[in-house]
């Protein structure tokens, strides 16, 4: 899986194709990765990117929705898609000899979807059920509240699934318009990884994606982190809590320092939060931290769920860990976090699907494929001072505090900020 197996071709129409040949596997993953997602929507059409992603599988001029499903499953393959805040992806995984079918299918749904009115109505019902399911899942919906609280009144803060009332009235023409506006050779990367031949992939992509638009899509508005507090009272057995801060973007040189910080603070069973909050105090079943980078911003967050009568002990305990951490780190925990991060990266390289999405994302974010040994070197080069520096910088930022459940005594953001920045 060394980088000399990676090849990159740009077609005359501007479409980028990147592949990685992995000779030791019998499968191939192939996908179209669009640099457009929820943050590219306007307020009146929130949820359009996700709705469109659903519609792509609902029929083309050559295939019905049932036939799309049958063709891929007839060969034991897998087809799926996802929508995120900054990108949308359509991908397949198949046995190596069935790659031509996968390229044909993804090309067909991206260039010849029909958006039949009856299919739009049927899928509208499915998405409304998906929104309902998310609303009924507190440790899921809290992340939407968290995102909106961190980035209020702007595309970056809106829910990926969209708002129920908007989805309920979204028109077929809106979906087609979003696709025409945002799906272009200028912001799509075609990627494949597995037992493949680059030239064969290029020739087939050239044929099956020839009808893609070549216009320049509109640029997303910049993200402006604000922070604040949002509490959603509900009668639940647990209070779900998210505490967050502004964090480095993908392109920020502090990115790897933030990732190591997240790992040692709440990335596993040996992490500080897990050991203190769960193992020593028994306050939670689930507690963890995360770093979510975006192209021009990022979020660092801590999640925990506890019973309402223990929230008064939980929050100070979490905040105390953030303060204590800034006083110094042990060599052992830094090396453990470093090793966890590298192991996660190297293990992911064994998956054709993971590798496929990685090389596509790297090309879109950085304009190049970053060699694995360069990433490992960057992780190895992070020092204790780097981690402490990024920790202080993060925790000096305006906090975002979000809760779902019966909690009346959660500290205000200014109190959290004062506690974390006090001498």
N, C-alpha and C positions, 0 to 999 in steps of 0.2 A: 504493500500500500504506500510505497514511497512516491514523492511528488513527481518523479520523472514519468509516471504513468498518467499525469494530468495533462490534458491538451485543451486549448481554447481557440475557438474560431469565431470571427465576427462576419456575418453574412453581409452582402451588399446593401440589404435593407436595414441594417443596423442591429439585427437580432444577434445576441451573444449566446454561444453554445459552449458549455464546458463539460468535459467528461473525465472520469477517473477509471482506468482499467484495473480491475481486481481479479487477476487470473485464477485465484484459488477458490472462488465461489461459483455457484451454479445459477445465481440469480442476477437480475439487473433492476435497479430502481431508476425511474425516469420521471422528471417533473418540470412543470412550467412555474416559475417563481416571479410573481408580479410585485414590483415595489410600490404597492398601493394598498391601503387598508382603511380602517376606520378613521384615521386622522385626515384622510383625503376626502371625506364626506362634508357636505354642509349640514347645518343643524336640521333643516327641514327634511333631509333624507337620511338621517342617522339609521344605520342598519342596512343600507343599500349594498355595501360591499359583501356583507355576510349573506344577504338574500340572494344576490347574484351568484355567489359561490354555490349555494344550494341548487339554483336553477340550471347550472351548467350540466348537471347529470340528468336533466329531465327531457332530453330529446334534442336531436339535430335533424337536419334535412335528410340524412341517411339512416338515422337510428332512433328508435323510440327509447324511452327511459328504461323499459324492461330489457330491450336488446343490449343497451350499454352494460347493464348488470350481468346479463347472460354471457355476453362475449368474453368479459374479463374472467368470470367464474368458470366458464367452460374450460379454460386453460389453467385453472387453479390460481389465478392472479388476484390482486387486491388493488382497488382503486379508491381514492379518498381525496379530501381537500380540507383546507382550514383557512380561516380568516384571522388576522392579527391586527394590531394597531397600525403597523407600517407595511404589512405585506399580506399577500394572499397566495396560496399554493394549490396546485392540482397535480397529483402524482399517482404513479402506479408502481407496483412491485410484481415482477413476473419471473418465470424461468427464462434463462438467457435466449433460448430460441424463439420466445414469444415477444421479444422487444418490438418487432415491427408493428404488432397489434397495439401495443401500449402507446407508441408514438402516434399512430393513426388515431386512436381514441382521444388522447389529450388534444391533439391538433384539431380534431373534429369539434369537440365541445367548446374550444376557445374561439373557433372561427365560424362555426355554422350552427350554433344553438338557435332553436326556434322560438323559445319563450311562449309556448302555446298558452292562451289565456286560462284554459282549464287547469294546466299544470301550475301556473302562477298561483291560482286560488288554492289548489291542493297543498302546495308547498308553504303558502302563507299560514295555513293551519298548522303545519308541522313546526314552523319557526315559532309561532305563538305558544305552542306546547313546550318548545325548548326554553323560551323565556320564562314560562310558568314554572318549569322544573328548576331553572336557575334561581328564581325568586324564592322557591321553597327550600333551597339549600344554602343555609346561612354562611357556611365556610367557603362558598362559591361567590354568592352575590356581594359579600363584603369587599371583594376585590374591585368590583365595579364602583361601589361607594368610595373606596379608597382612591381609585384613579380619578374620579370626578372631584374629590376633595382636594387632591394634589394639583390638578389642572382644571380649575373651574371655568365654565363658560368658554370652552374652546374644544376643537375637535379631538385633541389628545385625551380629554377627560370623558368622552362619551362612551357608552357601552358598546361592545363589539356586536352583540346580538341586536342592538337597536331598541328603541322604546316601543312599548306595546302599541300605543295609539298610532305611531308613525308606520310601523310594519303593517298594522291592520288596514291602512288606507294607501299603502305604497302601490303605485301603478306600474304596469308592465313597461311602459315607455321610460320610466325613471331608471329601471334596471338596465334596459338596453342603452340608455343615454350614458349611464355610469361606465358601462363596458366600452362604449365607443370613445369616451373621453379618457379613460385611464388604462385601457389595455392596448399597449403599443410596443413595437419592437424596441423603442427607446428605453422602456422600463421593465422589460421581461428578460429574464435569464432562463434559458433552457439548460437543465443539468441532468447528467446521468452518471451512475456509478455501478460498477459490477463487471461481469464478464462480457465485455462489449468491444467494439471496434469504432474508434472515433469517426473515421471517415464515413462509415456506414450510418452512424447516428446523424451526422451533418447532412448527408444526402437525403435521408428520410425526413428530417426536420424541414429542410429546404422545400420539400414537396408538400408536406402536410400543414405547414404553418405559413404558406405563401400568401394567404389572404389577411394576415394580421395588418392592422393599421401601422403607418410609419410616422404619424404626427408626434409632436412633442407634448406630452401630458402636462397638465398644470402642476405647479409646485405646491406642496403642502405648507400651510402656515406654520411658523415657528412655535415651539412649545414653550409656555411660560409657567414655570412651577410657582405655586403660591402657598399651598398648605392650608391647614385649618383643622376644624373638628366637625365630625358628622356622626351623630348617634341615631340609630334606628331601634326604638324600643320594640321588643317582641317577647312574648311569653315562651321562653325556651329553657331547657335544662342547663344550657351553658351561655356564657357571654363570650362572643367571638370578638377578638381585638386585633387591630392592625395599627402598628406605629411605624411611621416612615419619614424619610428625609430625602432631599434632592441628592442625586448621585451622578457619577461620571457616565458619559455617553460611550457608545462603541469606540469612538475615535479618540477618546480622552486617554492620555498616557497613563493615567491612574487606574484604568479599567481593571488590570490584573491585580492590583493592590486591593481594590474593592472586592474582587471575587474571593481572594484569600481571606480578607476580613470577614466576609459573609460566611465562609466555610468554617472558620475557627469559632465564630460567634454562635452560629446556629445551623451548621450544615450537616450534622450527624450526631450519633449517640455520644461521641466524645467531646462535642462542642460545649462551650461555656453555658449557653442557655439550657441545653438539654440536661447537663449535669446538675446545674443549680436549681432550675425551675421544676424539672420533672423528677430527677433522681433523688436530690437532697430534700426538696420541699414537698414533692408529690402533689403539686398544684394543678398539673395539666396532664392530658394524654398526649396532646400535640403542641409542639412549640418549635419554631424554626425561623431562620432569617433568609433573605434572598436579595440579590442584586438584579434589577431589570433594566438593562441599558436600552436606549433608543438612539436614533441617528444623531440627535442634537441635545439630548438630555437623558435623564435616568432616574430610577427610584430605588432606594434601599429600604427594605421593610422587615419588620419582625411580626410574626403572627403567633397568637396563642389563644387557646380556648379554655375557660375555667368556669366553675360554678359561680353564680352571682355573689354569694357570701365570701368568696375568696378573691374577688377582683381587687379588693383593697390591699391584699398582700402581694398579688401578682405584679401589678404595675410598678410599684416601687422596687420590687426585686429585679424586674427586667431593666429598669432605668439604672439601677445600681451596677448591673453588669456592664452597661455601656460606659459608665463613669470609671469603674475599676479597670476595664480593658485599656483605657487611655493612659494608665500609669505604667504599663509595661506588659510584655508578652514573654512567655517562655520559649526557648529554642525548640523544645519538643512539640509544642502545639503549632508553631509556625510550620515546622517540617511536616507534621501530620496533615495540616490543611493543604500545604503545597503538594504533598503526595496524593491526597484525595483528588485535588483538582486535575493533576496530570493523569491519574488513573482514569478518571471520568472521561477526559478527552481521548486518551488512547483506546479505551474500551469502545467508545462511540465510533472509532474509525473502523471497527470490525463490522459495522452495520452499513449495508449499501444505502439504505434510506437515510440514515443519519449523515453519511458522507455526502450524499447527493445534495441535501439541503444546506450542509455546511459550505460547500464550495460555491453554491449559488449565492448564499448570503454574503460570503466574503467578497465575491466579485461585485455585488451591489453596494456594499457598505464601504469597502476599501479600494475598489477598482482593481484588485488583484487577488490571486489565491495566496494565502499566507502559508508557507511551508510549516509542517508540524514541528520540525525541530526549532523553528523560530518562535513558535508559541511556547514550547517547552522552555526555551531559553529565557523568554520574557517572564514566565512564571518563576523560574529559578533565580532570576535577578532581583525579584522583589525582596526588599530588606525589612527588618523590624521598623526602622524609621519610616519607610514608605507606608507601611500598614498603619502605624500610629498617626502619621500625617493625614492620611485619607480619612481615618476615623474621626480625628478632631474636626476636619473640614466638613464631614457629613453631619456630625452631631451639633455643629454650630448653625446648621441650616434650620429654616422654619419647619417645625414638625407638622406632620399630617397624622391625625388621630381619628380612627374610625372604629365604631363598635356596633354590633348587632346583638340584641338581647336585653336583659333587665340589668342595666348598669347606670347608677346615678352618681357615682363618685369618681369617674375617670378624670384625671388632671387635665387642665386646659393647656393648650400648646405653649403659651407663654411661661407657665409654671415648669413644664418639661424642659423648655429651652433654658430657663434660669438654672435649673438643677444641673443640667448637663454641661453648662458653660461656667459654672461657679468655680472660683480658684480652689 
